[in-house]
Amino acid sequence: MIVKDKYFQIVDEVLKNDFSGKIAIDATIGNGHDTLKLLEVVGENGFVYGFDIQEMAINNTEKIISKKYNNYKLFLESHENIDLIESCDLIIYNLGYLPGSDKNKMTLAKSTLISLGKALKILNDKGIIIVVSYLGHENSKEEREAVDEFMKNINQKEFKVEKREFYNQKHNPPITYLIEKIGE
Ligand SMILES: C[S@@+](CC[C@H](N)C(=O)[O-])C[C@H]1O[C@@H](n2cnc3c(N)ncnc32)[C@H](O)[C@@H]1O
């Protein structure tokens, strides 16, 4: 498939690159599907950190990943504190709320921007940030606009930024932003 119509196909396309032995962060772990993907791509010599503000997310994710992996650490913390990690090569944000859980525990423009600002600083050369943004739930329009503006203003001498949208889909399809630190 060349043209994608689901956000996770874009994520999977990015994750086909070689991240073995790298440090990855899942900034919104939810039920841990992305955390698991990150653990798969970094392999046994890599390490994955995860952030979520819901204890349920930490517990659900721990259940899935602990069967097979031990090279991870999950924080019950806002991703505003992403700089607890000094440097990394790959970060994923799957914004919004976790379907089936408390809809009031959604990501918000202010904290998302604080986190993204810090994420750019801790990203190693050639590192990648994936941001999936949804519309339709409470506060989502404000977050989408803030994220879009943030992306537009990232210094092009330091980072490449790509915006992927499913142009003919109805009902607010997600937008996926890809950031790559150019480096040496
Ligand atoms: C769309 S879900 C993530 C889905 C997840 N990646 C998965 O694979 O299941 C968004 C998650 O962001 C979390 N969240 C909301 N605000 C947050 C914050 N400030 N820091 C970290 N996580 C946050 C929510 O609790 C929710 O679990």
The ligand as an SDF file (V2000), in Angstrom:
LIG
                    3D

 27 29  0  0  0  0  0  0  0  0999 V2000
   -5.1660    8.5500   22.5570 C   0  0  0  0  0  0  0  0  0  0  0  0
   -4.6440    7.9690   24.1290 S   0  0  0  0  0  0  0  0  0  0  0  0
   -3.1310    7.1320   23.8080 C   0  0  0  0  0  0  0  0  0  0  0  0
   -3.2870    5.7720   23.1590 C   0  0  0  0  0  0  0  0  0  0  0  0
   -2.0880    4.9040   23.3510 C   0  0  0  0  0  0  0  0  0  0  0  0
   -0.9200    5.4000   22.6650 N   0  0  0  0  0  0  0  0  0  0  0  0
   -2.3330    3.4520   22.9980 C   0  0  0  0  0  0  0  0  0  0  0  0
   -1.5590    2.8650   22.2250 O   0  0  0  0  0  0  0  0  0  0  0  0
   -3.2970    2.8870   23.5390 O   0  0  0  0  0  0  0  0  0  0  0  0
   -4.0910    9.4410   24.9510 C   0  0  0  0  0  0  0  0  0  0  0  0
   -3.5060    9.2020   26.3340 C   0  0  0  0  0  0  0  0  0  0  0  0
   -2.8780   10.3980   26.7540 O   0  0  0  0  0  0  0  0  0  0  0  0
   -2.9600   10.4380   28.1600 C   0  0  0  0  0  0  0  0  0  0  0  0
   -2.6670   11.8050   28.6130 N   0  0  0  0  0  0  0  0  0  0  0  0
   -3.4970   12.8760   28.7360 C   0  0  0  0  0  0  0  0  0  0  0  0
   -2.8270   13.9530   29.1760 N   0  0  0  0  0  0  0  0  0  0  0  0
   -1.5290   13.5610   29.3400 C   0  0  0  0  0  0  0  0  0  0  0  0
   -0.3450   14.2250   29.7830 C   0  0  0  0  0  0  0  0  0  0  0  0
   -0.3580   15.5160   30.1060 N   0  0  0  0  0  0  0  0  0  0  0  0
    0.7930   13.5090   29.8380 N   0  0  0  0  0  0  0  0  0  0  0  0
    0.8320   12.1900   29.4810 C   0  0  0  0  0  0  0  0  0  0  0  0
   -0.2700   11.5120   29.0580 N   0  0  0  0  0  0  0  0  0  0  0  0
   -1.4300   12.1910   28.9900 C   0  0  0  0  0  0  0  0  0  0  0  0
   -4.3590    9.9500   28.4540 C   0  0  0  0  0  0  0  0  0  0  0  0
   -4.4670    9.5230   29.7980 O   0  0  0  0  0  0  0  0  0  0  0  0
   -4.4990    8.8120   27.4270 C   0  0  0  0  0  0  0  0  0  0  0  0
   -4.1540    7.5910   27.9980 O   0  0  0  0  0  0  0  0  0  0  0  0
  1  2  1  0
  2  3  1  0
  2 10  1  0
  3  4  1  0
  4  5  1  0
  5  6  1  0
  5  7  1  0
  7  8  2  0
  7  9  1  0
 10 11  1  0
 11 12  1  0
 11 26  1  0
 12 13  1  0
 13 14  1  0
 13 24  1  0
 14 15  1  0
 14 23  1  0
 15 16  2  0
 16 17  1  0
 17 18  1  0
 17 23  2  0
 18 19  1  0
 18 20  2  0
 20 21  1  0
 21 22  2  0
 22 23  1  0
 24 25  1  0
 24 26  1  0
 26 27  1  0
M  CHG  2   2   1   9  -1
M  END
$$$$
